[in-house]
Structures are given as structure tokens and as C-alpha cells.
Amino acid sequence: MSGGVDSAVAAARAVEAGHDVTGVHLALSENPKSFRTGARGCCTIEDSRDARRAADVIGIPFYVWDLAERFREDVVADFVAEYEAGRTPNPCLRCNEKIKFAALLDKALALGFDAVCTGHYARIVVRPDGTRELHRASDQAKDQSYVLGVLDRRQLAHALFPLGDTVTTKDEIRAEAERRGLAVARKPDSHDICFIADGDTRGFLARRLGTTPGDIVDESGNRVGTHQGAYGFTVGQRKGLRLGTPAPDGKPRYVLDISPVDNTVTVGPAASLDVTALTAIRPRWCGTPPEGPGSYTAQLRAHGDEREVHATPDGDRLHVTFPTPVRGVAPGQAIVLYDGTRVVGSATIASTVRAQAAV
């Protein structure tokens, strides 16, 4: 129970479904602030109190579990290391994989619980043979299956998502919370990265990695600007480049490549961002792994559109081609494969093939 409306309603629905429910709030910050700043941040003392009050209204036991050290090692440190290496990670996927459905689930099972129930918008479909599949939520606008694409078969066997099983909008969830007397009914949703409450990712990284001045170059290697750390950029970025030399054609330039080895950021036109293929590593399958090549749709970011792809599993790698080029694909991001609404699995993008390769 994060202290928000979704997890509170999920807990209430689980109770109504006949489950023996215990509310757990995860203390993930080593130095939690007392209060949230609007819709930013989470895991504050205020959030834990909101979660406790919701549990009291629902009538379930409530505990705070301290997983701050594990979160720091598996999520925050990984986030910093990925940016330092020139990649763009998604910490929400890592948290679901390493914390909520690993550290939390393992502790819950050891204590005799059967499953972890969360307020994610996704569905679990049980097939006639008893196997479980992860599917998109009924409300496509709130679907969060992308950040759950890291869950494997064992984790799915011990997961419940009460909010994704019915066609329910967020407004209806808030109205349900009000009917249940839950004070979090109108609490703002959390946005951005939970452990960067002010939303300043570049500043967060600078405080941990320091400043390392370097060059921003065009596709021909000509210096067009400088920066204070290559980690402060992501592939596809347009704003905040502060280029001293305008492009010859006067059009905007985007980040094409980040090289931590020589601390160089390469920029160029939007067309140079077109990607026709990629290789991803560490695939995680939400069920039986595919046995060979197949056609799927893929999602490349949490709020991105689906794209048609051809995917070929190759041991600990996944090779993907796009019939139509896509833009803004960065190493470190997750690609999640879908078969209709079913989540097939996910993998971490390691490299891309550009339609118009940078020099």
C-alpha cells in the first residue's frame, strides 16, 4: 500500500473477494521526507500514514517493511550506473522485478502469504490448464502492463491485480474510494521517478557522479557545444542541449548517441534517429518462452505506442526488426512484446541499427 488511491482500492477489493489481506507499506527511502510535493515523489512519512489510515478503514492489519537498503542497491544504484554507462534505464521495471515481486514476494511467501496484491492496472488470465498469463488492463488508457513485463512465470503465480480485471477508469476508482470512505480518494497520482522528488534527474545524477565536461559533436565530429556530463542526456532528447552552433539547415537537432568512453554526445537531425532493428539482452518471459521467430507488437516506453515487430529469441538475447522505422530507441530501455493483449516478455535494449547511421 503506497499511500495512494489505487493500492487502497485494490486492498479493499481483495478483502471483498474473500482473501485474508494484510496491508504493507514499503519504506524505500533511507531519509524519507515528511510530506510529498504535489504529485512528485513517494514513500514519504505522509504516504505511510495515508496507507495506515486506509488500512484502518478497510479493517486489515498494517505493517511498514523497511526495504530501503535493497532498493538503494537494486534500483537506485542500478539507475545511476546505467546512466553513467550511457544507457537510459526504467527504474519502475527494475523495482517491480527486484523489489515488489522479488524481495517483497519472497518475504511474503516465507511468512505464509500466497500472493502480493498491488494497484497496478493489468490483468492476469488463468488458462484452462491452470497456467497464468499477463494481459493489458481493460482500461487501455491506464494500462501498466509494460512495467510488469519483467515478471516471470513464478512471480505471476503469486500476483494479484484487482484493478485491471474490470473496465474501470481512474475517475471511477476515485469515486469508489470515496464511497468506501478512503481519505486518499482525491490524492494526486505520483509522477516521474519516485526517488527524485523534484524531478531534476540531471541534478540527481550530477550530485552522485560529479561534473565531467565534454564535447557535443555533430555527425561529422564537429564540435557544436559542450556539456557537464554525458550522463545528463538521453537518445532522442531535443531540449536542453544549449548548442552554440546552429544546424546548417536551421532544423532542430536531437541526441543520437552517448559515448561514456570519451564523454562525447553526438547530435543530428530527427531522421538520423530512425531505427530498423535492435538487439536486447536478459529476456524475461511471462510464461513459456517462444521457441523461434514470431510476429508481435512491441512497446518501447511506458506510455509509448505499440509497433509491429518480428522477434527472434537467441539464448540470452532477443533480435528485433521493425517493418517501419521507429525513433527515440535508447540502449537501456525495455522492449516489451505483446501477442494481442498478452504480455509475452521483455528484454533490455543493448544496441540498435539505424536506417541512417551516424558517422
C-alpha positions in Angstrom: 0.0 0.0 0.0 1.8 3.1 -1.3 -0.5 5.5 0.4 -2.3 6.3 -2.9 -5.8 5.6 -4.1 -5.0 2.7 -6.4 -3.4 0.4 -3.9 -6.1 1.3 -1.3 -8.9 0.3 -3.6 -7.0 -2.8 -4.6 -6.7 -3.9 -1.0 -10.4 -3.2 -0.4 -11.4 -5.3 -3.4 -9.1 -8.1 -2.3 -10.9 -8.2 1.0 -14.3 -8.3 -0.7 -13.1 -11.2 -2.9 -12.6 -13.2 0.3 -8.9 -13.0 0.7 -7.2 -12.7 4.1 -5.4 -9.4 3.4 -2.6 -7.6 5.3 -1.5 -4.1 4.2 2.2 -3.5 3.8 3.8 -0.2 3.1 7.4 -0.3 1.7 9.8 2.2 3.3 12.2 2.6 0.4 13.8 5.9 1.2 16.7 5.9 3.7 15.9 9.5 4.6 12.1 9.9 3.9 10.7 13.4 3.8 7.7 14.2 5.9 5.5 15.4 3.1 5.1 15.0 -0.6 5.5 17.8 -3.1 2.2 17.7 -5.0 2.3 14.7 -7.4 6.0 14.2 -7.1 7.9 11.6 -5.1 6.5 8.9 -2.9 7.5 6.8 0.2 7.3 9.9 2.5 6.1 9.7 6.1 2.9 11.3 4.9 2.4 8.4 2.4 2.9 5.7 5.1 0.3 7.5 7.3 -2.2 7.7 4.4 -1.7 3.9 3.8 -2.2 3.2 7.5 -5.4 5.2 7.6 -6.7 3.4 4.5 -5.9 0.0 6.1 -7.8 1.1 9.3 -10.9 2.0 7.2 -10.7 -1.3 5.3 -10.2 -3.2 8.6 -7.0 -5.0 7.8 -3.7 -5.4 9.7 -0.9 -3.0 8.5 2.9 -3.0 8.7 5.7 -1.0 7.3 8.6 -3.1 5.9 12.0 -1.4 5.5 13.5 -2.4 2.2 15.5 0.8 1.8 18.9 -0.9 1.6 17.7 -3.4 -1.0 16.0 -0.6 -3.0 19.2 1.5 -2.9 21.3 -1.4 -4.2 18.9 -2.9 -6.8 17.1 0.2 -8.1 18.9 3.5 -7.3 22.5 2.2 -7.8 21.5 0.4 -11.0 19.8 3.6 -12.2 23.0 5.7 -11.6 25.3 3.0 -13.1 23.1 2.7 -16.3 23.2 6.5 -16.9 26.9 6.6 -16.3 27.3 3.9 -18.9 25.4 6.0 -21.5 22.1 4.0 -21.2 18.6 5.0 -20.3 17.1 2.7 -17.7 13.5 2.4 -16.4 13.6 2.2 -12.6 9.9 1.2 -12.3 10.6 -2.1 -14.2 13.6 -2.7 -12.0 11.6 -2.1 -8.9 8.9 -4.5 -9.9 11.4 -7.1 -10.8 13.8 -6.8 -7.8 11.7 -5.3 -5.0 7.9 -5.8 -5.3 8.0 -9.2 -6.9 11.3 -10.5 -5.5 12.3 -9.1 -2.1 8.7 -8.4 -1.0 7.3 -11.5 -2.6 10.0 -13.8 -1.1 9.4 -12.3 2.4 5.6 -12.7 2.0 5.9 -16.3 1.0 8.2 -17.0 3.8 5.7 -15.6 6.2 2.9 -17.8 4.8 1.2 -15.5 2.4 0.1 -16.7 -1.0 0.5 -13.6 -3.2 1.4 -10.0 -3.5 -1.6 -7.8 -4.5 -0.9 -4.4 -6.0 -2.8 -1.5 -7.5 -1.3 -1.9 -11.0 -3.6 -1.7 -13.9 -3.1 -5.1 -15.6 -4.9 -8.4 -15.8 -4.0 -12.0 -15.1 -5.8 -14.6 -17.2 -5.9 -18.2 -16.0 -6.0 -20.7 -18.8 -7.9 -24.0 -18.6 -4.6 -25.9 -17.8 -4.1 -23.6 -14.8 -1.2 -21.6 -16.3 -1.4 -17.8 -15.9 -0.9 -15.1 -18.5 -0.3 -11.4 -18.0 -2.5 -9.2 -20.1 -3.1 -5.5 -20.7 -5.7 -3.8 -18.4 -9.3 -3.5 -19.6 -8.8 0.3 -19.5 -6.1 0.8 -22.1 -5.6 4.4 -21.0 -4.4 3.3 -17.6 -2.6 0.1 -18.7 0.6 -0.6 -16.8 1.5 -4.0 -18.2 4.7 -2.5 -19.7 6.3 -2.0 -16.3 5.2 -5.5 -15.3 6.7 -7.2 -18.3 9.7 -8.3 -16.3 7.6 -10.8 -14.2 8.4 -14.4 -14.8 6.1 -17.4 -14.5 6.8 -17.9 -10.8 6.1 -14.3 -10.0 2.9 -14.3 -11.9 1.7 -17.3 -10.0 1.8 -15.2 -6.8 0.4 -11.9 -8.1 -3.0 -10.2 -8.0 -4.1 -7.1 -9.8 -7.7 -6.3 -8.8 -7.9 -3.0 -10.7 -7.2 -4.5 -14.1 -9.9 -7.1 -14.2 -12.8 -4.8 -14.9 -13.4 -1.9 -17.2 -12.7 0.8 -14.7 -11.5 4.3 -15.3 -9.4 6.3 -12.8 -12.4 8.6 -12.1 -14.4 5.5 -11.2 -11.6 4.3 -8.9 -11.6 7.7 -7.1 -15.4 7.6 -6.8 -15.2 4.0 -5.4 -12.6 5.2 -2.8 -15.0 8.0 -1.7 -17.9 5.5 -1.3 -15.6 3.4 0.8 -14.6 6.4 3.0 -11.0 6.3 2.0 -9.4 9.7 2.5 -6.9 9.2 -0.4 -9.8 9.4 -2.9 -8.6 12.7 -4.3 -4.9 12.4 -3.6 -2.8 13.2 -6.7 -1.1 10.4 -8.6 2.7 10.1 -8.3 4.6 11.0 -11.5 8.1 10.8 -12.7 10.8 8.9 -10.8 9.8 8.2 -7.2 13.2 8.7 -5.7 13.8 12.0 -7.5 11.1 14.1 -5.8 12.0 17.4 -7.5 12.0 15.8 -11.0 15.6 17.0 -11.7 17.2 13.8 -13.0 20.3 15.6 -14.3 20.8 17.3 -10.9 20.3 14.0 -9.1 23.0 12.3 -11.3 25.4 15.2 -11.0 25.3 15.0 -7.2 26.4 11.4 -7.4 28.6 11.4 -10.5 30.1 14.9 -10.3 30.6 17.1 -13.3 32.7 15.9 -16.3 33.0 18.5 -19.0 32.9 17.1 -22.6 32.0 17.9 -26.2 28.8 17.8 -28.1 29.5 17.0 -31.7 27.6 16.6 -34.9 27.5 13.5 -37.1 30.8 14.7 -38.8 32.5 15.0 -35.5 32.5 18.8 -35.5 32.2 20.4 -32.1 28.9 22.3 -31.7 28.7 22.6 -27.9 29.8 21.4 -24.5 28.3 19.7 -21.6 29.0 19.0 -17.9 28.4 15.2 -18.1 27.3 12.8 -20.8 25.1 11.1 -18.3 22.7 14.1 -18.4 21.5 13.2 -21.9 19.2 10.5 -23.4 18.9 9.4 -27.0 16.2 11.3 -28.7 16.5 14.3 -26.4 15.9 17.7 -28.1 15.5 20.2 -25.2 18.4 21.5 -23.0 21.2 20.9 -25.5 22.4 24.5 -25.4 24.2 24.3 -28.7 26.3 27.2 -29.7 26.3 26.4 -33.4 23.0 26.2 -35.2 22.4 23.4 -37.8 23.1 24.3 -41.4 19.5 23.7 -42.3 18.2 25.5 -39.3 16.2 22.5 -38.1 16.2 21.1 -34.5 18.9 18.6 -33.6 18.5 15.6 -31.3 20.8 13.4 -29.3 21.8 10.5 -31.5 24.5 8.8 -29.4 26.1 9.0 -25.9 29.7 7.8 -25.6 30.8 7.5 -21.9 34.3 6.3 -23.1 35.3 9.7 -24.5 32.4 11.7 -22.7 31.0 12.8 -26.1 27.4 13.4 -27.0 26.5 13.2 -30.8 23.6 15.2 -32.1 21.9 15.3 -35.5 18.6 15.6 -37.4 15.5 13.7 -36.5 15.8 11.4 -39.5 19.0 10.0 -38.0 17.1 8.6 -35.1 15.2 6.1 -37.2 15.9 2.6 -36.0 15.2 -0.5 -38.1 16.4 -3.2 -35.8 17.7 -3.8 -32.3 19.3 -6.4 -30.1 18.1 -6.8 -26.5 19.6 -8.8 -23.6 18.4 -10.6 -20.5 15.0 -11.6 -21.8 12.4 -12.4 -19.2 9.4 -14.4 -20.3 5.9 -14.1 -18.8 5.2 -17.8 -19.4 6.7 -20.3 -21.8 9.5 -18.8 -23.9 8.9 -18.5 -27.6 10.6 -21.4 -29.5 11.5 -19.4 -32.6 10.9 -16.3 -34.7 7.5 -14.7 -34.5 5.5 -11.6 -35.3 4.3 -9.4 -32.3 3.6 -5.9 -31.3 6.1 -4.1 -29.1 6.1 -1.2 -26.6 9.3 0.7 -26.1 8.4 3.0 -23.3 5.8 3.2 -20.5 3.5 5.5 -22.4 4.5 4.7 -25.9 2.5 3.3 -28.8 2.6 -0.3 -30.0 4.8 -1.2 -33.0 4.7 -4.2 -35.3 7.9 -6.2 -35.0 9.5 -9.5 -35.9 11.3 -11.0 -32.9 13.8 -13.9 -32.7 14.9 -15.3 -29.3 18.6 -16.3 -29.2 19.5 -17.6 -25.8 20.1 -14.6 -23.6 19.5 -12.3 -26.5 16.5 -11.1 -28.4 16.8 -9.8 -32.0 14.0 -7.5 -33.2 13.3 -5.9 -36.6 10.8 -3.2 -37.4 8.9 -3.2 -40.7 8.5 0.5 -40.2 11.4 2.5 -38.6 10.9 3.9 -35.1 12.5 6.8 -33.4 13.9 7.5 -29.9 15.0 4.0 -29.1 17.8 4.1 -26.5 20.0 1.4 -25.1 18.9 0.6 -21.5 15.2 0.9 -22.3 13.0 -2.1 -22.1 11.2 -3.6 -25.1 8.0 -5.5 -24.1 6.5 -7.9 -26.6 2.7 -8.5 -26.9 0.6 -11.1 -28.6 -2.7 -9.3 -28.8 -3.3 -8.1 -25.2 -1.0 -10.9 -23.7 2.4 -9.9 -22.5 4.9 -12.3 -24.0 8.0 -11.0 -22.2 10.5 -8.2 -22.0 14.2 -7.5 -22.6 16.7 -4.7 -22.2 17.8 -2.9 -25.3 21.6 -3.3 -25.8 22.2 -1.9 -29.3 20.3 -0.5 -32.3 20.6 -0.5 -36.1 19.9 2.9 -37.6 18.3 3.5 -41.0 20.7 6.4 -41.5 23.7 5.6 -39.4 25.6 8.3 -37.6 29.1 8.9 -38.9 
